[in-house]
Amino acid sequence: MSEETNIKLIQEAYQTIKAGDIPSFLNILAENVLWIVPGMPNVPFSGTWQGRQQVEQFFGQTAEVQDVVEFEPEEFIAQREKVVVLGTFHDACEGHRQAVPLPMGTRLESRRRPSQLHA
């Protein structure tokens, strides 16, 4: 796929997440998606999630402890099959006194047919 096609696919994926349409998002992912959230103290959903079913569980666990205040992908950078997304993520987590906006960075790789994303 071209870099432009990869960016459009990733933009579509982010739009489904922003709309809360997790089933549509999961359908964009490759069946064997590998979803990695670096280990962080007191973050129950950090770890490695493999396959659409586990990624769905990831979003379920996230929703239990986190309210998204702002989620704004701002820049999409593509090089061959990789797309890096920069933006802002602002959440309120259970047990925290205040929400803090954080820079967001995501690297995604497209290795499947154009209708699927491999993150």
Phi, psi and omega per residue, in radians:
M1 nan 2.649 3.121
S2 -1.333 2.832 3.101
E3 -1.057 -0.690 3.123
E4 -1.105 -0.727 3.110
T5 -1.130 -0.725 3.104
N6 -1.068 -0.755 3.122
I7 -1.087 -0.773 -3.140
K8 -1.091 -0.674 3.103
L9 -1.113 -0.773 3.137
I10 -1.175 -0.689 3.081
Q11 -1.068 -0.723 3.091
E12 -1.080 -0.751 3.136
A13 -1.068 -0.780 3.132
Y14 -1.138 -0.638 3.114
Q15 -1.109 -0.678 3.123
T16 -1.157 -0.657 3.101
I17 -1.147 -0.826 -3.138
K18 -1.035 -0.589 -3.141
A19 -1.405 -0.092 -3.124
G20 1.340 0.281 -3.105
D21 -1.644 1.264 -3.085
I22 -1.109 -0.697 3.100
P23 -0.995 -0.738 3.106
S24 -1.164 -0.672 3.084
F25 -1.057 -0.795 -3.128
L26 -1.074 -0.596 3.122
N27 -1.211 -0.376 3.081
I28 -1.324 -0.537 -3.088
L29 -1.256 2.633 2.987
A30 -1.129 2.612 -3.127
E31 -1.023 -0.578 -3.107
N32 -1.778 0.559 -3.121
V33 -0.908 2.506 3.045
L34 -2.035 1.955 -3.041
W35 -1.922 2.049 -3.064
I36 -2.094 2.178 3.035
V37 -2.018 2.003 -3.091
P38 -0.937 2.518 3.129
G39 -1.089 2.262 3.116
M40 -2.384 2.510 3.131
P41 -1.036 2.416 3.066
N42 1.070 0.455 3.085
V43 -2.013 1.749 -3.023
P44 -1.183 -0.308 -3.090
F45 -1.774 0.179 3.052
S46 -1.327 2.676 -3.133
G47 2.351 -2.892 -3.120
T48 -1.941 2.285 -3.117
W49 -2.126 2.186 -3.076
Q50 -2.096 2.258 3.134
G51 1.558 2.753 -3.101
R52 -1.037 -0.690 -3.102
Q53 -1.102 -0.745 3.125
Q54 -1.210 -0.619 3.085
V55 -1.131 -0.649 3.058
E56 -1.087 -0.711 3.077
Q57 -1.105 -0.685 3.078
F58 -0.965 -0.881 -3.127
F59 -1.129 -0.593 3.075
G60 -1.124 -0.795 3.114
Q61 -1.131 -0.693 3.141
T62 -1.083 -0.768 -3.109
A63 -1.113 -0.471 -3.141
E64 -1.217 -0.486 -3.026
V65 -2.134 -0.005 -3.000
Q66 -2.445 2.301 2.993
D67 -1.906 2.160 -3.141
V68 -1.420 2.123 3.124
V69 -1.597 -0.759 3.120
E70 -2.547 2.388 3.117
F71 -2.516 1.742 -3.009
E72 -2.322 1.702 2.988
P73 -1.177 2.296 -3.025
E74 -2.029 -0.521 -3.076
E75 -2.468 2.329 3.137
F76 -2.053 2.085 -3.083
I77 -2.072 2.128 -3.096
A78 -2.022 2.471 2.986
Q79 -2.543 2.009 -3.042
R80 0.893 -2.106 -3.072
E81 -1.587 0.107 -3.105
K82 -1.876 2.483 3.044
V83 -2.271 2.265 3.059
V84 -1.903 2.322 -3.121
V85 -2.026 2.216 3.075
L86 -2.014 2.535 3.140
G87 3.128 -2.737 -3.098
T88 -2.152 2.375 3.057
F89 -2.256 2.188 -3.082
H90 -2.280 2.061 -3.092
D91 -2.306 2.901 3.022
A92 -2.165 2.035 -3.097
C93 -1.813 2.605 3.082
E94 -0.995 2.311 3.108
G95 1.542 -0.048 3.115
H96 -1.823 2.505 -3.092
R97 -1.277 -0.645 -3.106
Q98 -2.520 2.701 3.098
A99 -1.453 2.488 -3.123
V100 -2.210 2.190 3.079
P101 -1.212 2.419 -3.131
L102 -2.198 2.555 2.998
P103 -1.171 2.558 -3.115
M104 -2.035 2.344 3.043
G105 -2.441 2.241 -3.119
T106 -2.356 2.369 3.038
R107 -1.967 2.202 -3.129
L108 -2.189 2.535 3.098
E109 -2.129 2.360 3.089
S110 -1.775 1.971 -3.103
R111 -2.142 0.039 -3.067
R112 -2.040 -3.042 3.095
R113 -1.020 2.772 -3.025
P114 -0.946 -0.430 -3.100
S115 -1.462 0.022 -3.116
Q116 -2.263 2.604 3.140
L117 -2.037 2.387 3.063
H118 -1.999 1.876 -3.077
A119 -1.632 nan nan
